[in-house]
Amino acid sequence: MPISPTPEPLDERQLTAAVAAANLPTLLMVLFQLTGDRAWLDEPFRPSRTKGMTDNDTGGLPGEIQEVVREAAVQALLAWGNGAPVAVPAPTGDLLVELMTACMGEAVPADYAPMMAGEMGFAEEEEPAPLTADGDLDFSVVVIGAGVSGLTAALAMKRAGIPHVVIEKNAEVGGTWLENRYPGCGVDTPSYLYSFSFFPRQWSGHFGKRKELETYVQDMAKEFDLLSSIRFNTEVVSAEYDEAAQRWRVVTVDAHGNRDELVANAVVTAVGQLNRPAIPDLPGMETFRGRLFHSARWPEDLDITGKKVVVVGTGASAMQIVPAIADQVGHLTVVQRSPQWAAPNANYFSPVGDEINWLMTHVPYYHPWYRFRLAWINNDRVHPSLQLDPEWTGEGSINVINDGHRRFFTRYLEEQLAGREDLIAKALPTYPPFGKRMLLDNGWFAALKKPTVDLVTDRVAAVTETGVRTSAGEEIEADVIVFATGFLAQRLLHPLDIRGRGGVSVRDVWGDDDARAYLGMTTPGFPNLFMMYGPNTNLGHGGSYMFLAECQVRYLVDLLRTMAERHIGAVECREDVCAEYNRRVDEAHERMIWTHRGMDTWYRNAKGRVVTNSPWRVVDFWRMTRSADLADFVVEPAAELSPSA
């Protein structure tokens, strides 16, 4: 059944103040749903197309038209608060497509309607009843990791009545947002998009910082009473499939060195792609007299005030660290491995504001429409520009749209670094925009211009007792060396020792950097083993991983429910199904930007195959993971188990 907000009396003064701060395209959709008046969908009220990744709060409308919309919204909301019925409580199908298109000022494909109808609460799906009410179901699951993926899986299994235990190596939940504590750490996806669909939050900033995100994830675990199912300070050493028993035997070790073995029907890995730091093996590292560490292991007791700091890398972490510490250190040297494209966003440091948060909580339909706008701007809207045009001959781009992005971002970079031709020459990428992860300018260019900051483009060849030596022979003094050098993203499931049928290791099947799985979640030879954030599931074109986690969990829990209900002992992805899926993945990537040869990226393995990123639109993956089809698996009925098994 569709979700209808409950009317509540609204204070006119408070409402007027809040509406004055509202995003106009969002407010227009609220106004249409409340009144059903189609005039709000046409000129002169139709919003302009959003440029770039901005919020387009005014909708490009003249001031007098904005005031007409805001005043009409106040009156419609006051009437709603006093009991007036909603004219269009649950737009779906063609009407929803029309509204999405009007809201964005550009065409939104019709295949988005089913996904967004569910996301926005216009076509709520009924949850199936839990498998058991008394917890005595003869079926269990081990989940490895209590970050975003693991908690999403734990909640879905709790609601489905599937017994499970979560193994977490840290003392608390949080995953990425618990472990990464470097200065400036935060999300580069808007807060109101980077959040669970089922757990709304009033955010303090448009782009949440680490502590707020850590608290949000921990609050989610507490709200849904997930902590009792988690074993903290415990790490999984190995997991081996017992073919006779149709069970996984999972060996763990706790902080005191105590080993334990868990036996479960299925294992879900939720260890992430960006979890194990990648640190270059450089000569002399052991001789350095100062502090040396990876950005994801930033020491709690580190005081950088007045220190000479070297940051190796210019990726996402470095781009947050450098502006955050540039005014604290004595001198900062940034060693650039390759330049990065960075997009402007006026709201990066802006607080959300009490008025906006009030709208999210009290105004019907405002939150879902605002979240939809963020999803479209930050997700699939850019996907067509990532496709290679075989006839395109432009330099530094792959098609006409991508070339427009290149020209826009180039102008922005040149404006930000005006007067520093030396920095422009170093910082301007030669590869196409979005070829690597697109970053947001959070003061990066301003930091590079500071007199206490140097940008070096020669690689680090060695670490000395007092700093680093570059490939050009330059000695750079340092008290602190920070390796912002990314993660072992291509070595999925590292360092877990996972063995499937016949004791075959997943490393024997994948090698170090060539992981393959059906839907990124299951692979032949490893029955009842399921992965979250597995191969080819990273959102390279932008968006919220939390949404992707919800998609994966829906599929996995549907499959686990089916196993438990039908007394299935094992499901193993068919070889032909997995091979065909990965053929399509690779074929799609050959037509996309991430196989462009003019750059290095952690998306690709040593042979050039894209291992981490999904080639699909978000809506495509949503559709593929709606439910699990047993025809894709080799299915074994449950074996009769001896008491020992």
N, C-alpha and C positions, 0 to 999 in steps of 0.2 A: 504494500500500500504506500502511496506517496506520503511524504512527511509534510504536514501543514503546521506552520508556526502558530503558537497560541497568542491571541491578541492580548496586549497589555496597555493600560493607560499610559500615555506618554506626556511628559512635561513639555509644553510648547517652547519655552525658552531654551531648554536643554536640547530639544530636537532641532530647533532652528540653528543653534550654534554647531551642532554635529553635522547637519546637512550642508552647512557652509563649507565644511572641510572635505566633503564627500568627493569621490571619484565620479565625474559626471556620466561616463558611459555605464558604470555600474548602477548609478542611481536611476538612469533611464529605464533599465531593465526592471528594477524594483517598481518603478512607477507604472510601467505597462502591466506587470503582473497584478498589481493592486487594482488598477482601473479597467484594464482590457481595452483602453483607448489606443487604437493603432496610429493615431497621429504622432505619438511619441517615438514611432519607429521611422518616421520619414522626415524630409526637410521641413523646417529649418533645424530640426533637433538631431538629425543623424550625425553621430560623431565621425571625426576624421580617422583615417588609418593611423595607427600608432607607429611612430618612427623609431627604429632601433629597438632598444630594450627598456624604453622609458614607460612610465605609468600612464602618460597622457591624461592627467587628471582633469583637464578642462574639456577633453574631447575635441579640442580645436574649435570650440563654439565661441561666438562673440559674447561679451560680457552680459549684454541684455538678455540674450537667449539663455545663458546659464542661470540668470536670476529667475526667469520664467519657470525653468525646470525645477529649481530648488524650492520655489514657493509652492508649486503644484505638488511636489513630493511631500512637503511639510503637511499640506492639507490632506493628502491621501493617507499619510501615515497616522495623522490624528484621527481620521475617520476609522481606519483599521483598528487603532487602539481602543476605540469606543464600540467596536463590535461589527463594523461594516465587513461584509464577506469579501474574500479575495476573488477577483474576477477570473484569474488564470493561475490556479494554485500549482499545477503540474504540467508545464509545457513539455511535450515530447515530439518525436518525429519531425515532420517538416516545419512545424511551428518553432521547435527548439533550434533547428538549423537557421531559420530566419532570424531568430532573436540573437543567436551567437554571431551571425554575420553583421547584424545591426550594431551589436555591442562593440565589435572590433573594427568596424568600418572597412572590412574586407571579407572576401568569401571564406567561410569555414566549411570544409567538406562535410557532406551529409553523413559519412560513416562515423563522424564524431558524436552524433546524436545519442546512440545507445550508451556509449561510455559516459558521456557527460550527464545524461539523465540519471544514471545511477549515482555518479559522483556528487551531483548537486541535490540529490534527495527527491527528484521528481519521479523516480521509478524505483523505489526501494525494493531490494530483493529480500525475500523472507529467508531467515536463517533456518536450516534444517535442525530438527531437535537433536540434542546431544545423544551420543551413542549409548551412554549409560548414565544413570543417576546416582549410583552407589559406588562408582569407582572400581568395580570388580572386573572390568573388561580385560580379557586375556590378550592384551596387545599393548605394546609400549614403544616409545620413541626416545632416543637420545638426541638432544640438540647441542651442538658445539658452538658456543659463543652467545653472549648476552648483550650484543649491541642492537642496532635498529633491526637487523634481520632476525636475530634470535628471539628478541622480544615479540616481534610481529608473529613469528611462528608459534611461540609459546601461548600467546593470547588466542590465536585461532584454534590451536589444539585444545586449550582449556574450554573454549566455547563449544567445540565439537565433542567434548567428553573423551578425548584421547589421552590416556596416561602418558606422561613424559617427564623427563628431567633435563635441565639445562646445565651444561658444564661451562663455567666461566673462569678464565685464568686470573682475572683481576679481583679486587676486593669489592667492587661495585659494578653495577650495570653502566652502560654508556658507550662502549666500543670506541670508535673514533673520537667522540667528544669527551671521553674520559682520558684517553691516552695522549692526545695532542694538546699540549699546554703552552705552546710557544706564544710570545707576544703577538697580538693582532689576530689570533686564530678565530676563525668564524666561517660561516657558510657563504657561498657566493650564489646561492639560489634564494629568492625572496622568502622571508620567514613564513608568510601566510601560504606559501606553496610547499616549502620544506617542512611539512608537518603531517601527522597522520590524519586521514580523513575522518576517523572516529574519535579523535581527541583534540578538539580545538583549543587554542591558547591565545590569550591577549599578549601580543609580542611588544617588547619595548622598542625595538628597532626594525627597520625594513629588512635588514640583513643581520640575523642573529649572531651574536658572538658565542664563543665556545662555552662559557659558563652557563649562559641561559639555555643553550641547547642541551648541555649535560643535565641540567636541572629538569628540562622538559622530558627527556628520555627517562630519567629516574622517576619523575612524577607519574609518567605513564605506567611504569612497572608497579608503582605503589597503588595507583588508582584501580588497576585491574587485578591486584593481589597476585602478582607473578613472582614475587621474591621467594615465596616458600618453595617454589619448584626449582630454584637455582642453587647449585653447589659452587660457592665462591672459592677463590684462591686455589683452584683446581685446574690442572691442565690435562688435556687428552694427549696421551703418548702414542697410542696406536688404536686402530680399529680394524678387525679382521672378520670376514664373513665366514660363518660356519654353515656349509652347504647342507649337511645332514639335518641340522637343527633349524635351518632357515632363520638364523639369528645372527646379529652382529655382536661381537665380543669387543667391548670398548675398555681399554686400560687407561686409568687415570692416575695422576700423582698429585698430592696436595702440597701445601707450602711446607709441611713438615717432612716431606719425602715419603709419605705413606701411599702405597699403591693399592688400587682397587680395580675390580673388573665388573663392568655393568653388562648385562645381557639384554638386548632389545630387538624387537622385530625390525626396526628401521632406524637409520641415522640421518639427521639433517645437519649439514655443515653450514654454519653461519659465521664464518671467520673473516669474511670480507676480502676484497682485492687489495685494499690499501692498508695493510696491517703490519707487515714485516718490513722494516726499513731497509733500503738499499744504500749501502755505504761503500764507496770505492775503496779498493785495496791499494793504498798509496805507500810508496817507500817512506819510512821515517815516522809513521803515525805514532808508533810507540815511544818516540823520543820527545814529543811535544811537551813542553813544560806547563802549558796553560790548560784550559778546559776545551775538550774536543768531543762533539756529540752530534747525533742526528737530530733534526728539528722536531721529530716526533718523540724525542726523549729529552726534552728541554728540562734541565735541572731546576727543582723548586727553589734551591738556595742561591741561584746564580744572580749576582749583581753586576750588571754591565755598565754601570755609571762610569763614564770617563775612560772606558776600556777601548783597546784596539780590537775590533771585531772583523772577522772575515766570514762572509756568507757565501757558500759555494752553491750555485744554482739560481735560476731566475724563474722557476715555475710557480705554482699556486701558493705553496707555503712561503717561499722567499718573498713573493709579492705582498704577502701580509706582514711578514716579519720586518722587512726593511723599513717601511714607513713608520712602523710602531716603535722602532728603536733608534731611528736616525738622529733624533734630538737628545738621546740619552748618552750615547757612546761618545768617546773621544774622537774616534775615526772609524769609518765603516768602509770596507772594501767588498764589493759585490763581484764575484767571479761568475761571469755569464757563460753558460755552456751553449745556449742558443737564445736569441731574442724571442719575445712573446708578444702576441697581439693582446691589447687590453681595451675593453670597451668602456665608455663613460657611463656612469649612472649617478644621477643627482641625489638619489635617495640612499646611497651606500651608507652614509653615516647618520642619516636623518632618523630621529625618533618617530615612531608611528603616531604618537599623539593620543591624548585621551579621547578626543572626538571620534577619531577613526575606530579605536577599539570599542567605543560605545556603539557605533554603528554596527560593527561586527556582531555584537552581542544582542542588541535590542531591535534592530531594523530587519524585518523579514526579508529573506532572499539576498541581502547585501553580501554576506560572507560567501555564499556559493558563487555568486556572479563575480565578485572580486577575485576569488581563487581561480575561477575559470579564466579570467583575463590573464592572470599571471601564468597559468598553465599554457595558454596558447602562445603568449609572447616568448616564454622561456623553453618551450618544448618543440613541438613539431612544425611550428611556423617556419623555422630555419631549414628544415630537412631538404626541401627542393634545391636549396643553394649549395648543398653538399654533394650533388650528383655531377660526375664528370661529363662535360660536353665534348664528345670526340672531335668536333669541328672547331672548338674554341682554340684560338692561337694567342690569346692575351698572356702577358708575362705576369707571374705571381698570382694567378687566379685560375679557376677551372670552368667558369661559365659566366654569363653576363651578370647574374645576380651577385655571385661571389666577387666579381670584379667591382661592383658597386660597393660591397662591404669593404674591399681592400682600399678603395679610394677614400671612403669615409673614415676608416680607422687610421689611414695614413695622415689625412688632414688633421685628425685629432692629435695624433702623436706629435706631429710637427708644431702644432699650436702649443702643446704642453711643454715642449722642449725648445721653444723659440729662443734664438740667441745662442744655442749650444749645438752648433753643427757637428761637433765631435760626438755628442751623445746621440744625435739623430742617426748618424752613420752607424753607430754601434747597436742602437736599440730597435731599428726598423727591420722587421722580418722580411725575408725574401720569399717565404713560402706562403701559400694561400691562407686567408683567415679561416679559422675553424679547423685547420689542418692539425693543430694541437688544441688542447683544451683552451677555450676562449676564457680569458680572465677579465676581471673588473678592475678598473683603475681606482684604487683606494688611497691615492696619494703617492703612488709608485713613481710617476714621472716627476712630481714635485720633490720627492726624496732624492732622486738621482741628481737633481740640480744643486743640492746643498753643497756648500764648500767642504764639508767634512765627509763627503761620500765620493768614492771612486768606483767607476764601472770598468772592469777588466775583462777583456774578451779572450785572452790566452788561457788555456786550460791549466789546472793545477797539476804539476808533474810530480811533486813530492811535498811532504811535510817536513819541516825542520824543527829544531829545538825551540825556535823563536817565532815560527810562522809558517808560511808556505812559499814554495818556489814554483813559478809558472814555467810553461813550456818555452817561453822566450828567455828564461834565465833570471827573471825579475824576482827579487826577494821581497816579500811582503810581511812585515811584522804583525804579530797578532797575540793578544792575550786569550782570545776565544775564537775557536773555529766551529762554525755551524755548517753541517752538511744538509742542505735542503735539496736532497738528491732523489727524492721519491721513494718508491716502495718496490718490492719484488712482485709486482702486479702480474707478470706473465707466469710466475711459478705458483699457480693456483693450488690452494690447500697446503702449501709449504708451511711448516715443516712436518705436517702430520704424516704418519706412516699408515697408509690406508691400503688394505689388501682385500681383493675381491675373490672371485672364483679361482680355485687352484692356488691360492696364496699370491696371486699376481699383484704387484704393487701398482698403484695409480701412476707412479713415476715411470714405471716400465712401459705403460701404455701411452702416456702423454709426453714423456721426456721432461726436460726442465721447463720448456716454454711453448708447448703446443697442445694445450688443453682443448678438448672438444666434448660437447655434451648436447643432448637433445633439449632444446629450449633453454640451454644453459643450466639445466637442472639435473639431468640423469644421463648416465653413460653405460654402454654395454659392458658386461663383465662384472658389474658391481650392483647386484640386486638390492633393492630396498635402501639404496643410498641416494640421497637427494641433496642438491646444492642450492644455496641462495647466494646471489651475487657471484654466480659461476661464470664460466667462459662466455664471452660475447653477450654480456648483459649490462655492461657499463653504458651509461647514457652520454655518449660522446658529444651529442648535439645539444645537451643541456636538459635540465629538468630535475625533478625531485626523485631521489632514490627511494624515498619512503613510499611513493606511489607504486614504484616497481616492486618493492618488497611485498606490498599488499597483493599485487597480481600473482607473484610467485607463490605466496602462501595459499591463496585461494586454490590454485592448481594442486599444490602438494597435499593440502588437507582433504581435498576432494578425492585424491588417489588413496590417501591413508584411510579415509572413511570407508571407501569401497573395499579395501583389503580387509578391514576389521569386520565389516558387515557380511562379506561373502566368504569369510574364513579362507582368504588367500594367503598362502605362505610366502610367496615371493613374486615380485614383478621386476622384470629386467628389460630395459629398453632394447628393442630389436636393432640388430646391426644395420639393417637396410634403412630403417627409419632414421637412426642417428646419422648415418652416412649421407642420406638425401638431404636432411636438414642442414648439415654443415656444408654440403655442396651449395645449397641455396645461400647460406650465410656468406661463403667465400665469393660466390658469383656476385652477390649484391655489393660486397666490399670492393670488388674490382671496378665497380662503377662509381665508387665514392672517394671522397677526399683523403681518407686516411691511408689509402694505398699510394698516394702521391709520393714520388721518389725524391722530391726535393727537400726532405726533412727527416729527422730522426724523432721517434715518438715511442713512449712506453706502450702505446696501443698495439705495436707490432712485435713479433718475435724475430729471432735472428735471421729467419728465412723471408721475412717481409710479410708474413701472414698476420692479419689483424686477429688478435686473440682475446682482447679484453672488451672491445666495443660491440654494441648491438648495431646492426645495419638497419634495424626496423624503426618505423615511427612508434611512438608510445602507444598509439591507438592500435597498431598492428599487434604489438606484444600483448596488450590487454585482451584482444580478441583471441589470440592463440592460447591464452592461459585461462579462458573462462571455465573450462572443465577438462578433466583428464579422460582420455580415450584408451580403454584397455587394449584396443586393437594395436596400439603402438608398442605393446609390451609382450614379452614371453611371460605367461602367467602359470604359476605352479599352485595347486591347492595346498592347504596347510597339511604338513606331515603330522602323523601321530607321534607325539613326543614322549620319550621316557621320562620318569621322574627326575633323573639327573639333568636332562636337557631343559 
